[in-house]
Amino acid sequence: MTSRMTLTLLALVLLALPAHARRAVADAEVFASEADAFIAAALDLLPEVPGLAVAVVVDDQVVLSRGYGMADLEDGVPASGDVDYYIASATKPFTALAAAILHERGDIDLDSSLASHLAGSGMDMALVDDSVTLRDLLSHTAGLRNSPVTTRLAYTGEHTPDLLWSLLSATEANEAGPGAFEYTNFGYNLLTMILDRELGKRWQDVLQDEVFGPAGLVRTTAYASRPATMGWPLAAPYFGMSPDGMQRISLVKVDATMQSAGGMMTTADDAARWMLLQINGGELDGQPVFDATVVRETQSSRIDPGQEERGLFGNTGCGLGWLHGAYSGEHVLHHSGGYPGFRSLISFMPEARIGVTVLVNEGSVGGMVPDALAAWVYDWWLGLDSADHADGIARIAARRDQFKGRIAEDRQRRAEREWALELDRSAYAGRYASNEYGVLEVSLDGVDLHARLGQLHAVAEPFTRPNSIRVEMVPGQGEVLQFVLDDANGIVGIDYDGTRFTRE
């Protein structure tokens, strides 16, 4: 039987079910069986996705926590409920809860002015009047951005606490301004930079002591090195859309690029416990783990983002870490995350008491899968018509085919380019420095030019402008390095993404 036929038959079965109120937890066994069939058929139709893990909770019970497909193709690690996945920005609600716990205990004051914590930082104090508080950093309303800090923390890994503190001088006002919503990693980064200095404790250890440990999240960590140290199975990142077939992504997370806005690894099993804690106001198995007032505070919306709806749930509000939205008339709290090779979604309906987490180790086709699976799960438990979900997976496959065609065309165009370098390639090799972003090193290996910026690395290919090369420092994101020539001194610098790197 073909995968499309399987999906269609499953959809017809679900269509025959009468619409009714939310199903009872007693239906968990039926749900698990139908979920297995739907997900297996979806992956059969989408072979570009190596695997995924799903956790579903209803009321006080875990009704599903398991993996499908493969977490690591090369090492033969199957996806399962206890495999760690990098979750990127789905980290934010964890960081926010830790901060709220510290606030409740009196260790920090989230309502204190941001300016009062920035003495000696070099930040322009005109950007942060007394109305901007630490709490604003967690709800994306501080009105600030800082690309050097967020780039070093999430991508290059080249930083020290003192260097990051000095780079606060590069902070700028964002377009929204103080009090208005503009999503950014910088608020979370700045908050934990302040906490690290004032508490003398790394944010990773704060999360372990205040959240992961008490919640019993036994395979959740903010250290990229910990799964290998502990022998935990770990999902590897892939790009499934290459004309050459499935490719393992070379850019991997290390401890230096795990940061408080997107620096956690967790499992479906642990995500299930996390969702139960959220749905039950900080309780697990009838026992309080976190103060209910603190949990509800992080969940409560502080701001209307004033944005058009996007994604499955939209964005109708923002609390501390959690975004607010709706699905089928139900209120949803959610956060997704994305990074090359990974996509995550953690969500729950507080009134309907249903939670869904989807973790995927492929970010192109896989990036479309979490919303599709979450919609199917929520419709199943709400007793709604699920007939169109098979078509939804088919639409993802159609979009995949379109994207593959574009990728192949783009690769062919790039393969036909001629090098536009006017000097011998060895002349371009060297070290190029930026005070904001660090050292960009260009090296020659045989005939290949390589570019490296901390943890980012790429092999260069031709570009159309004289003395320029194309690189993908972040996989899938083509960028141009424009060499700057001086008649007297030869190559004196590189312009990269609006920044001048000066030759050392």
N, C-alpha and C positions, 0 to 999 in steps of 0.2 A: 504494500500500500504506500503511495507516495506521501511525503510530508504534508503537501497541500491538502490531500484527501483526508489525512488524519486530522488536521486542524479544522477542516470543514465539517467533518462528522462530529467532532467534539463540540463545535459551535452549535450544530443542530440539536445535540443532546441538551446543551445548556438553554437553547432557545425554548425547548419544550417545557422547561421548568416554569412554574407560575411565579410572577413577581410577588414578593412578600417582604415582611420586615426582616431585619438582620437575622441571619441564621444563628443557630445555637452552637455552642462549642462542641456539643455532641456530634456535630457533623464533621468534625476534624478529619476523621479517617477518609470519608468520601472526598473532602477537599484535597487532602494530600495525594490521593490517587489521581484525581483530575488535574491537579497542578503538575504532577509528574508527567502526565501525558501531554499537556499543553506546552510545557517548557521543553520537553524532549523534541516535540515536533517543531517548535520554534528554532531550536539550535540546529536541527536537521536542515531547516530552510536557510539558516544563516551560518554556514560553516566558517565564516570569517571571525566568529566569536568562539574562542577556544573553550571557554567555560564561564561559569558564574556560580554564585552562592546566594541563596534566598532564605530569609527568616520572616516568619509571619506569626504574630501574636494576636490573641483575641481574649479579652477580659484578663484573666490571670494566668492564661496558659500559652505555652509555645505550641502552635499547631503545625509548624513546619520549620525546620532548620536543616538544610542540606545543600549539597553542591551538585552541579550538573556539568559534565564535560571535564576539561582538564585545567588545572591551575598552573602547571609547568610542563610543557610538552617535552622539553629536552631531558628533564630528570624524571619524567613519568609520574608526576604528582597529580592525582585526581582531585578535582574540586570537591570540597566537603564543608560541613558546618564548622570545622575547627581549623581551616586554612586561613592564614592571615592575608588580608587584602589592604593595600594602601587606599585610604578613603578621601584624601585631599581635603576640600573645604567642608566636608561633613564633620571635620574636627571642631568647627566653631562652637556648636552647642556644648561640647565637653569643656572647652576652655572657658566658656561663659559661666557654666555651672561652677567650676572651680573658683572663679573670681567671685561669684555670688556667695559661695560658702565662706570664703575669706572675709568678705564684707560683713556677713552676718555675725561672724566670730569677732569682728573688730580688728582684724589684722590689716585690713585696708579700708579705705572709704571711697566707694565708687561714686559718691556724690561730691567728692572734693574736686576743686578746679584742676584741670589738666595743667595749667600754667604753674601751679604750686609744686609740681613734680619735675619741672624741667630746668631747674637752676643749673647753669653751666653747660647746657646741651648745645647752645648755639642756634636753637630754633628761633625764628622770628616771632617774638611774643605778640606782635600785632595779629598773628594768625589765630591766637587762642585767648580770647578774652575770658573773663571769669565765668561766663555762662557755659563754656565748654567743660564737661566733666569726664572723668574716667568712664562713667557709664555710657557716654556718647560713643566712646571707642568701640563698644561692644554692639551697638545698634546702628553703626554706619552713619552716624549723624554728626561727627566731629568736624567735617568740612575740610579734611586734610588728605594729601597724597604724598608719597615719597617713593619714587621708583628705585633709587639706588638701594634703599633698605630692603624693599620687598624682593628685588632681584637677587641680591646677595643671599638673603635668607632662604628663598625657595629654589634658586637655580644654581648659582655659582658656588655657594657654600664658603666663600672667602670673607670671613668676618671675625671680629672679636667684639666683646661687649663695648670696649672703649671706642673702637672704630665705628660701630653702629651708632653710638651716642654722638660722635662727632658728625656723622652723616645726617643727623637731624637738621643740620643747617640747610640741607637740600629740600626740606619740606616745603610744599606749596599748598595754596588754597585750591580745593577742587571746584568744579563748576557749580555744584549744588549749594555750597556754603554751609556754615554752622547751623545745626538744627534741621537741615533737610537731608533726606536719604540719598546716599551714593555708595553702592556696594564697593568694598575694598578690603584687601588683606591688611593694609597698613595699620588700621585701628587696633587689631588684635596683636600685631607685631609690637606696636608702641606700648600697649598695655603691659605685655609680658616683659618688654625691655625695662619698664619702670619697676615691675614687681621683682625681677631678677636683681636689680640694684638695691631696692629697699628691703627686700626680705632675705637677700643673700642665698637664694635657692633657685635652681633652674626651673623653668616652667614645666619641663617634662616631669620632674620629680614632684612638683605641686600636683599635677594631674594624677600621677600614680598614687600619691598619698591621700588626696582629697576625693578622687572620683573612682579610678580603676580599682584600687584596693578595696574600699568599702563596698563597692557594687559587685565585687566578685567577678570582675572582668579579667579572667585569668590569662587570656592570650591577647590582651590589648596593650599597646605600648606606643609611646611617642619617640622611641629610639629605633631607628632603622636597623641598627646592629643587633637588636635583642633577639629576633626570631632565629638568626643563625647561632647566636650564643646559647640559646635555650633549646635548640633543635626543633623549633616549631616549623611546620610546613608553611611555605610562603608562595603566594601567587606571583608569577612573573608577568611583566608587561609585554603586550604584543600589538602589532599593527597588521590587521588582516586584509587590508585593501590594496596591498602592493601587487602590481602585475606579476611579480616574482613569487607570489604566494605568501604565506604567513611569515612575518618577520618578528624576531624578538627585538625589543627596543633596547638600545645600549644605554640610554639615560636612565639610571636607577637612583633611587633615594638613598642617601647616606645620612648619618647623624647631623651633619652640618647643614643639610637642606631640609630637615624636618623643622617646621616652624609652626607657631601657635595658631595660625589661621588655616593651616593645612598640613599637619604633621603627625598623623596617627595611622597605625595599622590595627585592624580588628578583624574579628571573625563573625560569621553569621550567628554562631551560638552566643557570643558576647553581645552582639547587636540586639538579639532577642531580649536579653536581660535588660539592656539599656532602654528598649522601647517599653517593657513592662514597668520599669521604674518611672518613666515619663507618664504613662497612662494612669498609673496608680499613685501619683503624687509623691513619689519617693519611697514607696513601699515595695517589698518583694516578699512573697509568701506570707503576707500579713504582718511583716515586721518592718518597722521604719528603718530605712538606710540613710536617706537624706531628709532634712526638714521640709515638710510639705510647703511651707510658706516660701522657702527659697526656690524650690522647684517651680512653683506656680509663678513666682516673680520672673524667672527666666523665660517662661512660656508666654507671659502676658505681652501683648503688642504695645510698643511705645510710640510707634510712628506709622503713619500711612505713607508708604513709599510714593504714592501718586504716579505709579507706572502702569503701563498697559500690562495685561496678564501675559505671562509667558510660561512655557512648560506645561506640565500636566495640571499643576495646582494653581499657577499664577502666584502673585506676590501682593497680597492685600494688607500686609502688616509685617512688622519686624519687632521681635522681642530681643532678649539677650541670647544671641546665637541662632534661635529659631526664626524661620520665615513662616508667615501665615498665608494660607490659601484655602481653596475649596475644591471639592470634587463630588459630583452628584448630590449637591445640596448639603454635604457634610463639611464641617470645619476641619482643616488639615494643618498640622505643623510639620515642617519638612526642612531638609537641607540636602543638597546634592554636592558632589565633588567631582572634579575632573583633572587629569594630568596625563601626559603621554602614556598610553597603555592601560589606563584605569578610568573607571567611572563608577560612582557610588550614589545611592539614594537611600536616605533614612527618613521615614515619615510615619505619622500616626494620626488617627482621628480620636481626639480626646473624648468626645461625646459618644461616638459609636464604639469606642474602645477596641479599635483594630489598628495594628501597626504592621508596616511592610518595609523591609530592607532588601535592597538588591545590590550586590557587589560584582563587578565585571572586570576582567583583566584584558580588555581591549577597548580602545577609546574612540574608534571611528564608527563602525556599525554597532559595536557594543555600547556606544554612547546613546543610541536610540532605544536600547532594550529596557533599561530600568523603568522608564515611564510606561512602556507597553505592558510589562509584567505587573507593575503596581496597579495599573488600571484594571487588568483582569482580576487580580486578587480582590481589590476593593469591591468590584461589581459582584464577584462570587459571594462574598460575605454579606453584602448589602441586599442580596437577593434580586439583583437587577439584571436586565437583558445583557448577556455577554456575547451575542451573536456576531458582533462586528469585530471582535478581537482577533479572530483568525485573519480577517482582511487587514487588520492593523499590522500584523507580522508580515503579510504579503506586501504591504505598502513599504515597510522598511526594506524588504528585499528589492523592491523596485527602485527605491532611492539609492540603495547600495549599487545597483547596476549602473545608474546614472553617474554616481560618483566615480566608480571604477573607470568608466569611459573617459571622464574628464581627467582623471589621474594619468591614464595611459596617454592621452593627447598631450598633456602638459609634459610628461616625461619625454615624449618624442620630440617636442619643440626644444626642450632643453638639450637633448642629445645632439641636435643639429647646430647648436651654437658653436661659434669659433671663439677661442680665447682672445680677449681684448687686452692682454698684458703687453705693454710696450718694452719692458725690460726682461732680462733673464729672470726666471722664476726665483732663483736664489736671492735676487735683490729684494724681494718682498718679505723674506723671512726675517724675523726679529721680534722684539718685545715692544708692545705699545701700551702705554699706561694712561688711565683716567683716574683722577682722584675719587670720583664717585663710584666707578664700577670695577676698578682693579686693573690687572694686567691681562691684556689680550695678546696671546703668543701665536705667531704664525711660523710654521716650520715646514721644511721641505723633506719629504721622504720619497726618494727616487724622483719621480716626476709629479708626485701628488703634493699639493699644498694643503696643510692642515691648519685649522684654527682652534684655539682652546681658550676658554675663559672660565677658570675654575673647573667645576664639574661638567661644564658644557664643552662639547667637542664636535667638530664636523670636518669632513673632507670636502675641499672646495671644488666647485664646478664653474664653468664659464658663465659670465654675465655679459650683457650687451654694451655697457658703458666702458669707455677706455679705463684701464687700470682698476677694474673692479672684479670681484668674485662673488658667487652666490654660495651661501652656506645655510645649513639647517642646524643651528646650534640647539634649538629645541626641535625634536623630530616633528616633521609635518609643517613647520613654520619657516618658509624660505625667507631669507634676509640677505641684504647686500652689504659687503664690506668694500667701501670705496677708498682706495689708497690715494693719499694726498702727496703730490710731487712738487718739489721746489727745484727750479733750474740750477741753483747753486749747490743744494745739499741732497738732491735725490729724493727718496721717499722719506717724508717727515712725519707722517701720521696716517690714521685710518678714521674715516667717518663711519660710524656704526649706529644705526637706529637713532640718529639725531645727536650723537655724542662724539666728540673728537677724542681719540686716543693718540697721544703723542709718542713718537718713537723715542725709546730710551737710548 
